[in-house]
Amino acid sequence: MVGRAVTRQGDDPVAIAQRALAALDDGREGEMLPAVEAAAMRIGDNPLLWQCTGLLHRALGDLGPAIAAFTRAARLAPADAKIAQGHAQVELEAGQDAVAAFERARALNPGDGSVHLGLAAARFATGDAAGAIGELDRLLLQNPGWIEGHASLARLRWMMGERETAMASYARALAAQPRDPALWRALILALVEGERHAEALAAIGRARALLGDSPFFDANAAAMLSETGDVAGADTLFARVADSDDETLAVRRVRHLLRNERLDAALPLIDRWTVRPGATMIWPYASIAWRLAGDTRWDWLEAHRGGD
């Protein structure tokens, strides 16, 4: 049989696939791809190996070969929902019309929210924003606790200039489930990220009235008060969460201190975070603070960044 005559003794598709997935996790896609692709071609009719080949190509940004690999995998395993979704996703990322591919994936796994989000993105990419928005809205009527769906719908409405209705699905869901903390958190984060400061503060106030105080409410209210110029109010709330291990909160507090010319207070907080592995968001503010303070670490940092 074509494609099977040159298989090597010991070829184990599952073991090869496991090594491919480990390479994806470790950032070794380029190192692993030749062996996986060669095994897929030797064995010929194993959809798992063609799926892994597609995933490795996709991770490397080689979308043409990724589509070809997923097309072959889908032909070999037309009922595999994950292969169908991967096929649709690479078509979308390559700028192709992926609506039909996502519809096939949805038919295979109608309960997977990520497939519905992909279909909405595919519709939006083809210019059918109204269809994408309408379908997500209908799904959220059926499942008001679907946080990712609310976030995607709000973004789509915002991009289409529907500012007044962007958060409407959150409001509708909270009217039905007013004590759902996950919904309140999602709404508040959406408002904060959208820089809708007054609305975020109002939402935090309503959430506190129903759910009580929490560090999450304090942290986000502090950031919003700082953005609106209420320095004293922000100081009070930042003090309540001063021991937090959240880097985003640390960045917001440093921004607040630098904005209000309190360099001496910002520097110890920056020093506390720059020694932490993986703390990447603080470095731009460290550069600003060290330059303002005349700290020689600014020269080191700029040299390390190549002067950009």
TANORGI-V817406 format. One record per pair of residues at least 24 apart in sequence whose ideal C-beta (glycine too) atoms are under 10 Angstrom apart, sorted by the first residue. I is the first residue (numbers start at 1). GAP is how many residues later the second one is. D is the distance in Angstrom with one decimal. If there is no record, write none. Layout:
BEGIN
i=I gap=GAP d=D
i=I gap=GAP d=D
END
This chain:
BEGIN
i=1 gap=43 d=7.7
i=1 gap=44 d=8.1
i=2 gap=42 d=6.7
i=2 gap=43 d=9.1
i=3 gap=37 d=9.4
i=3 gap=38 d=7.3
i=3 gap=39 d=7.5
i=3 gap=40 d=6.9
i=3 gap=41 d=2.1
i=3 gap=42 d=6.0
i=3 gap=43 d=9.3
i=4 gap=38 d=8.2
i=4 gap=39 d=6.8
i=4 gap=40 d=5.5
i=4 gap=41 d=7.1
i=4 gap=42 d=9.8
i=5 gap=37 d=9.1
i=5 gap=39 d=8.9
i=6 gap=32 d=10.0
i=6 gap=35 d=8.4
i=6 gap=36 d=5.2
i=6 gap=37 d=9.0
i=6 gap=38 d=8.7
i=7 gap=32 d=8.7
i=7 gap=35 d=5.1
i=7 gap=36 d=5.5
i=7 gap=37 d=8.0
i=7 gap=39 d=9.8
i=8 gap=30 d=9.4
i=8 gap=31 d=8.1
i=8 gap=34 d=6.4
i=8 gap=35 d=9.1
i=11 gap=28 d=6.1
i=11 gap=31 d=6.6
i=11 gap=32 d=6.0
i=11 gap=35 d=9.0
i=11 gap=38 d=9.3
i=12 gap=27 d=9.2
i=12 gap=31 d=10.0
i=13 gap=26 d=7.3
i=13 gap=27 d=8.6
i=13 gap=30 d=6.3
i=13 gap=33 d=4.6
i=13 gap=34 d=9.2
i=13 gap=35 d=5.4
i=13 gap=36 d=5.3
i=13 gap=39 d=8.9
i=14 gap=32 d=9.5
i=14 gap=34 d=7.2
i=14 gap=35 d=9.6
i=15 gap=24 d=9.9
i=16 gap=24 d=8.5
i=16 gap=27 d=8.9
i=16 gap=30 d=8.9
i=16 gap=32 d=8.5
i=16 gap=33 d=6.3
i=16 gap=36 d=7.3
i=17 gap=29 d=8.8
i=17 gap=31 d=5.0
i=17 gap=32 d=6.5
i=17 gap=34 d=7.8
i=17 gap=35 d=5.0
i=17 gap=36 d=9.9
i=17 gap=38 d=9.6
i=18 gap=34 d=9.3
i=19 gap=33 d=8.9
i=20 gap=28 d=9.2
i=20 gap=29 d=8.1
i=20 gap=31 d=9.1
i=20 gap=32 d=4.0
i=20 gap=33 d=7.9
i=20 gap=35 d=7.1
i=20 gap=36 d=6.1
i=21 gap=31 d=7.1
i=21 gap=34 d=7.9
i=21 gap=35 d=9.6
i=23 gap=29 d=9.2
i=23 gap=32 d=9.6
i=23 gap=33 d=7.1
i=23 gap=36 d=8.7
i=24 gap=28 d=8.5
i=24 gap=31 d=6.2
i=24 gap=32 d=6.9
i=24 gap=34 d=9.4
i=24 gap=35 d=5.8
i=27 gap=32 d=8.5
i=28 gap=28 d=9.5
i=28 gap=31 d=9.8
i=29 gap=26 d=8.3
i=29 gap=27 d=4.8
i=29 gap=28 d=8.3
i=29 gap=29 d=8.8
i=29 gap=30 d=4.4
i=29 gap=31 d=5.2
i=29 gap=32 d=9.7
i=29 gap=33 d=9.6
i=30 gap=26 d=8.2
i=30 gap=29 d=8.9
i=30 gap=30 d=6.0
i=30 gap=32 d=9.9
i=31 gap=25 d=9.7
i=32 gap=24 d=6.3
i=32 gap=27 d=9.8
i=33 gap=24 d=6.9
i=33 gap=26 d=8.8
i=33 gap=27 d=6.9
i=33 gap=29 d=8.7
i=33 gap=32 d=9.3
i=36 gap=33 d=9.6
i=37 gap=28 d=8.5
i=37 gap=32 d=7.8
i=40 gap=29 d=7.4
i=40 gap=32 d=8.1
i=40 gap=33 d=8.9
i=41 gap=31 d=10.0
i=44 gap=28 d=9.5
i=44 gap=32 d=9.2
i=45 gap=27 d=9.3
i=45 gap=30 d=9.8
i=45 gap=31 d=5.9
i=45 gap=32 d=9.9
i=46 gap=27 d=8.8
i=46 gap=30 d=7.4
i=46 gap=31 d=9.3
i=47 gap=25 d=7.9
i=47 gap=26 d=4.4
i=47 gap=27 d=7.8
i=47 gap=28 d=8.3
i=47 gap=29 d=4.0
i=47 gap=30 d=3.7
i=47 gap=31 d=9.3
i=47 gap=33 d=6.4
i=47 gap=36 d=6.2
i=48 gap=25 d=7.7
i=48 gap=28 d=9.2
i=48 gap=29 d=8.2
i=48 gap=32 d=8.9
i=48 gap=34 d=9.9
i=48 gap=35 d=8.6
i=49 gap=24 d=8.2
i=49 gap=27 d=9.7
i=50 gap=24 d=8.6
i=50 gap=25 d=8.9
i=50 gap=26 d=6.7
i=50 gap=27 d=8.8
i=50 gap=33 d=8.3
i=51 gap=25 d=9.3
i=51 gap=26 d=8.1
i=51 gap=29 d=7.8
i=51 gap=31 d=7.3
i=51 gap=32 d=5.2
i=51 gap=35 d=6.3
i=51 gap=36 d=8.9
i=52 gap=34 d=10.0
i=54 gap=29 d=8.4
i=54 gap=32 d=6.1
i=54 gap=33 d=7.6
i=54 gap=35 d=9.7
i=54 gap=36 d=6.5
i=55 gap=31 d=6.7
i=55 gap=34 d=10.0
i=55 gap=35 d=9.0
i=57 gap=33 d=8.2
i=58 gap=28 d=7.8
i=58 gap=31 d=7.8
i=58 gap=32 d=5.4
i=58 gap=35 d=7.2
i=58 gap=36 d=9.4
i=61 gap=32 d=9.1
i=62 gap=28 d=9.8
i=63 gap=27 d=5.7
i=63 gap=28 d=8.6
i=63 gap=29 d=9.8
i=63 gap=30 d=5.9
i=63 gap=31 d=4.1
i=63 gap=32 d=8.5
i=63 gap=33 d=9.0
i=64 gap=26 d=9.3
i=64 gap=30 d=7.1
i=65 gap=25 d=9.6
i=66 gap=24 d=4.5
i=66 gap=25 d=9.4
i=66 gap=27 d=8.3
i=66 gap=28 d=7.8
i=67 gap=24 d=6.2
i=67 gap=26 d=9.3
i=67 gap=27 d=6.1
i=67 gap=29 d=7.7
i=67 gap=34 d=9.8
i=70 gap=31 d=9.2
i=71 gap=30 d=9.9
i=74 gap=27 d=8.7
i=74 gap=30 d=8.3
i=74 gap=31 d=9.6
i=78 gap=26 d=8.5
i=78 gap=30 d=8.8
i=79 gap=29 d=6.5
i=80 gap=25 d=9.9
i=80 gap=28 d=7.5
i=80 gap=29 d=9.8
i=81 gap=24 d=6.4
i=81 gap=25 d=9.2
i=81 gap=26 d=9.0
i=81 gap=27 d=4.0
i=81 gap=28 d=3.9
i=81 gap=29 d=9.6
i=81 gap=30 d=10.0
i=81 gap=31 d=7.2
i=81 gap=34 d=7.9
i=82 gap=26 d=8.9
i=82 gap=27 d=8.2
i=82 gap=30 d=9.3
i=83 gap=25 d=9.1
i=84 gap=24 d=5.3
i=84 gap=25 d=7.9
i=84 gap=31 d=8.5
i=85 gap=24 d=7.3
i=85 gap=27 d=7.4
i=85 gap=29 d=7.3
i=85 gap=30 d=5.6
i=85 gap=33 d=6.9
i=88 gap=27 d=7.9
i=88 gap=30 d=6.0
i=88 gap=31 d=8.0
i=88 gap=33 d=9.9
i=88 gap=34 d=7.1
i=89 gap=25 d=9.1
i=89 gap=26 d=9.4
i=89 gap=29 d=6.0
i=89 gap=32 d=9.2
i=89 gap=33 d=9.3
i=91 gap=27 d=9.9
i=91 gap=31 d=8.1
i=92 gap=26 d=6.5
i=92 gap=27 d=9.4
i=92 gap=29 d=6.2
i=92 gap=30 d=5.3
i=92 gap=32 d=10.0
i=92 gap=33 d=6.5
i=92 gap=34 d=10.0
i=93 gap=28 d=9.8
i=93 gap=32 d=10.0
i=95 gap=30 d=7.7
i=96 gap=26 d=9.1
i=96 gap=29 d=9.0
i=96 gap=30 d=9.7
i=97 gap=25 d=7.4
i=97 gap=26 d=9.8
i=97 gap=28 d=7.8
i=97 gap=29 d=5.5
i=98 gap=24 d=4.2
i=98 gap=25 d=9.3
i=98 gap=27 d=7.4
i=98 gap=28 d=8.5
i=99 gap=24 d=5.9
i=99 gap=26 d=8.5
i=99 gap=27 d=6.1
i=99 gap=29 d=7.8
i=99 gap=32 d=9.0
i=99 gap=33 d=9.8
i=111 gap=32 d=9.7
i=113 gap=26 d=8.2
i=113 gap=30 d=8.2
i=113 gap=33 d=5.9
i=113 gap=34 d=9.3
i=113 gap=35 d=5.8
i=113 gap=36 d=6.3
i=113 gap=39 d=9.4
i=114 gap=34 d=7.7
i=116 gap=27 d=9.8
i=116 gap=30 d=8.7
i=116 gap=32 d=9.2
i=116 gap=33 d=7.2
i=116 gap=36 d=8.9
i=117 gap=29 d=9.6
i=117 gap=31 d=6.3
i=117 gap=32 d=7.1
i=117 gap=34 d=9.3
i=117 gap=35 d=5.3
i=117 gap=36 d=9.7
i=120 gap=29 d=8.7
i=120 gap=32 d=6.2
i=120 gap=33 d=8.1
i=120 gap=36 d=7.0
i=121 gap=31 d=7.9
i=121 gap=35 d=8.8
i=123 gap=33 d=9.5
i=124 gap=28 d=9.6
i=124 gap=31 d=9.7
i=124 gap=32 d=6.2
i=124 gap=35 d=8.1
i=124 gap=36 d=8.9
i=129 gap=27 d=6.5
i=129 gap=28 d=9.1
i=129 gap=30 d=7.8
i=129 gap=31 d=5.3
i=129 gap=33 d=9.6
i=130 gap=26 d=9.9
i=130 gap=30 d=8.4
i=132 gap=24 d=5.9
i=132 gap=28 d=9.4
i=133 gap=24 d=6.2
i=133 gap=26 d=10.0
i=133 gap=27 d=7.2
i=133 gap=29 d=8.0
i=133 gap=32 d=9.4
i=133 gap=36 d=9.9
i=136 gap=33 d=7.9
i=137 gap=28 d=9.8
i=137 gap=31 d=8.3
i=137 gap=32 d=6.3
i=137 gap=35 d=9.1
i=139 gap=30 d=9.7
i=140 gap=28 d=9.7
i=140 gap=29 d=4.8
i=140 gap=30 d=9.3
i=140 gap=32 d=7.7
i=140 gap=33 d=6.9
i=141 gap=28 d=8.5
i=141 gap=31 d=7.8
i=141 gap=32 d=9.2
i=141 gap=35 d=9.9
i=143 gap=30 d=9.3
i=144 gap=25 d=7.9
i=144 gap=26 d=9.3
i=144 gap=28 d=7.1
i=144 gap=29 d=3.7
i=144 gap=30 d=8.6
i=144 gap=31 d=9.2
i=144 gap=32 d=5.8
i=144 gap=33 d=6.3
i=144 gap=36 d=8.5
i=144 gap=39 d=7.7
i=145 gap=28 d=7.1
i=145 gap=31 d=9.7
i=145 gap=32 d=7.0
i=145 gap=35 d=6.7
i=145 gap=37 d=7.1
i=145 gap=38 d=7.0
i=145 gap=41 d=9.8
i=146 gap=27 d=8.7
i=146 gap=37 d=10.0
i=146 gap=40 d=9.9
i=147 gap=26 d=9.5
i=147 gap=33 d=9.8
i=147 gap=35 d=6.0
i=147 gap=36 d=7.3
i=147 gap=38 d=8.4
i=147 gap=39 d=4.7
i=147 gap=40 d=9.7
i=147 gap=42 d=9.7
i=147 gap=43 d=9.9
i=148 gap=38 d=8.9
i=149 gap=24 d=9.8
i=150 gap=33 d=7.7
i=150 gap=36 d=5.9
i=150 gap=37 d=7.7
i=150 gap=40 d=7.5
i=151 gap=35 d=6.5
i=151 gap=36 d=9.7
i=151 gap=38 d=8.3
i=151 gap=39 d=6.2
i=151 gap=42 d=9.2
i=154 gap=32 d=9.2
i=154 gap=33 d=8.9
i=154 gap=36 d=5.3
i=154 gap=37 d=9.3
i=154 gap=39 d=9.5
i=154 gap=40 d=7.9
i=155 gap=35 d=8.5
i=155 gap=38 d=9.4
i=155 gap=39 d=9.1
i=158 gap=32 d=9.2
i=158 gap=36 d=6.7
i=163 gap=31 d=8.9
i=163 gap=33 d=8.8
i=166 gap=24 d=8.1
i=166 gap=25 d=9.5
i=166 gap=28 d=7.5
i=166 gap=30 d=8.9
i=167 gap=24 d=7.0
i=167 gap=27 d=8.5
i=167 gap=29 d=8.3
i=167 gap=32 d=7.8
i=167 gap=36 d=8.8
i=170 gap=33 d=8.7
i=171 gap=32 d=9.6
i=174 gap=29 d=9.1
i=174 gap=32 d=8.5
i=174 gap=33 d=9.0
i=174 gap=36 d=9.2
i=178 gap=28 d=8.8
i=178 gap=29 d=9.4
i=178 gap=31 d=9.9
i=178 gap=32 d=5.8
i=178 gap=33 d=9.3
i=179 gap=28 d=9.5
i=179 gap=31 d=5.7
i=179 gap=32 d=6.6
i=180 gap=30 d=9.6
i=180 gap=31 d=9.3
i=181 gap=26 d=7.9
i=181 gap=29 d=9.2
i=181 gap=30 d=5.9
i=181 gap=33 d=8.2
i=181 gap=35 d=8.7
i=183 gap=24 d=9.3
i=184 gap=24 d=9.4
i=184 gap=26 d=7.8
i=184 gap=27 d=6.7
i=184 gap=30 d=9.6
i=184 gap=32 d=8.9
i=184 gap=33 d=8.7
i=185 gap=26 d=9.9
i=185 gap=29 d=9.2
i=185 gap=31 d=6.3
i=185 gap=32 d=9.2
i=185 gap=35 d=9.0
i=188 gap=28 d=7.8
i=188 gap=29 d=7.7
i=188 gap=32 d=5.6
i=188 gap=33 d=9.0
i=188 gap=36 d=9.2
i=189 gap=27 d=9.2
i=189 gap=31 d=7.6
i=191 gap=29 d=8.8
i=191 gap=33 d=8.5
i=192 gap=27 d=9.8
i=192 gap=28 d=5.6
i=192 gap=29 d=9.8
i=192 gap=31 d=6.7
i=192 gap=32 d=6.7
i=192 gap=35 d=9.1
i=192 gap=60 d=9.5
i=195 gap=29 d=9.3
i=195 gap=32 d=7.4
i=196 gap=28 d=9.1
i=197 gap=26 d=8.8
i=197 gap=27 d=4.7
i=197 gap=28 d=8.5
i=197 gap=29 d=9.3
i=197 gap=30 d=4.9
i=197 gap=31 d=5.1
i=197 gap=32 d=9.8
i=198 gap=26 d=8.0
i=198 gap=29 d=9.8
i=198 gap=30 d=7.1
i=199 gap=25 d=9.3
i=200 gap=24 d=4.9
i=200 gap=27 d=9.1
i=200 gap=28 d=9.8
i=201 gap=24 d=7.2
i=201 gap=26 d=9.6
i=201 gap=27 d=7.6
i=201 gap=29 d=9.3
i=201 gap=32 d=9.6
i=213 gap=27 d=8.8
i=214 gap=27 d=9.9
i=215 gap=25 d=7.3
i=215 gap=26 d=5.1
i=215 gap=28 d=9.5
i=215 gap=29 d=6.6
i=215 gap=31 d=8.7
i=215 gap=34 d=8.7
i=216 gap=25 d=9.0
i=216 gap=28 d=10.0
i=216 gap=30 d=9.4
i=216 gap=33 d=9.6
i=217 gap=24 d=9.8
i=218 gap=26 d=9.3
i=218 gap=31 d=9.4
i=219 gap=25 d=6.8
i=219 gap=27 d=7.0
i=219 gap=29 d=8.3
i=219 gap=30 d=4.8
i=219 gap=33 d=7.4
i=219 gap=34 d=8.9
i=220 gap=28 d=9.9
i=220 gap=29 d=8.9
i=220 gap=32 d=8.7
i=222 gap=27 d=8.2
i=222 gap=30 d=7.1
i=222 gap=31 d=7.5
i=222 gap=34 d=7.5
i=223 gap=25 d=8.9
i=223 gap=26 d=7.8
i=223 gap=28 d=9.5
i=223 gap=29 d=4.3
i=223 gap=30 d=8.4
i=223 gap=32 d=8.2
i=223 gap=33 d=7.6
i=224 gap=28 d=9.6
i=225 gap=31 d=8.8
i=226 gap=26 d=7.2
i=226 gap=27 d=8.5
i=226 gap=29 d=7.2
i=226 gap=30 d=4.1
i=226 gap=31 d=9.3
i=226 gap=33 d=7.0
i=226 gap=34 d=8.2
i=227 gap=25 d=9.1
i=227 gap=28 d=9.0
i=227 gap=29 d=8.8
i=227 gap=32 d=9.1
i=229 gap=30 d=9.5
i=229 gap=31 d=9.6
i=231 gap=25 d=7.9
i=231 gap=28 d=8.8
i=231 gap=29 d=5.6
i=231 gap=31 d=9.4
i=234 gap=25 d=9.8
i=234 gap=26 d=8.8
i=235 gap=25 d=8.9
i=235 gap=27 d=9.5
i=235 gap=30 d=9.8
i=242 gap=27 d=8.8
i=245 gap=28 d=9.9
i=245 gap=31 d=9.0
i=247 gap=26 d=6.7
i=247 gap=29 d=7.8
i=247 gap=31 d=8.3
i=247 gap=32 d=5.4
i=247 gap=33 d=8.0
i=247 gap=34 d=5.5
i=247 gap=35 d=6.6
i=248 gap=33 d=6.8
i=248 gap=34 d=10.0
i=250 gap=26 d=9.4
i=250 gap=29 d=8.0
i=250 gap=31 d=8.1
i=250 gap=32 d=6.3
i=250 gap=35 d=9.1
i=251 gap=28 d=9.3
i=251 gap=30 d=4.9
i=251 gap=31 d=5.9
i=251 gap=32 d=9.9
i=251 gap=33 d=8.8
i=251 gap=34 d=6.4
i=252 gap=29 d=9.8
i=253 gap=32 d=9.9
i=254 gap=27 d=9.6
i=254 gap=28 d=6.9
i=254 gap=30 d=9.8
i=254 gap=31 d=4.7
i=254 gap=32 d=8.5
i=254 gap=34 d=9.0
i=254 gap=35 d=7.4
i=255 gap=30 d=6.8
i=255 gap=33 d=9.6
i=257 gap=28 d=9.4
i=257 gap=32 d=8.8
i=258 gap=27 d=6.7
i=258 gap=30 d=6.4
i=258 gap=31 d=6.4
i=258 gap=34 d=7.9
i=261 gap=31 d=9.2
i=263 gap=25 d=9.5
i=263 gap=26 d=6.2
i=263 gap=27 d=9.9
i=263 gap=29 d=5.6
i=263 gap=30 d=6.0
i=264 gap=29 d=8.6
i=266 gap=26 d=9.0
i=266 gap=27 d=9.1
i=267 gap=25 d=9.3
i=267 gap=26 d=6.3
i=267 gap=28 d=7.9
i=270 gap=25 d=9.8
i=270 gap=27 d=9.8
i=271 gap=24 d=10.0
i=271 gap=26 d=9.5
i=274 gap=27 d=9.2
END
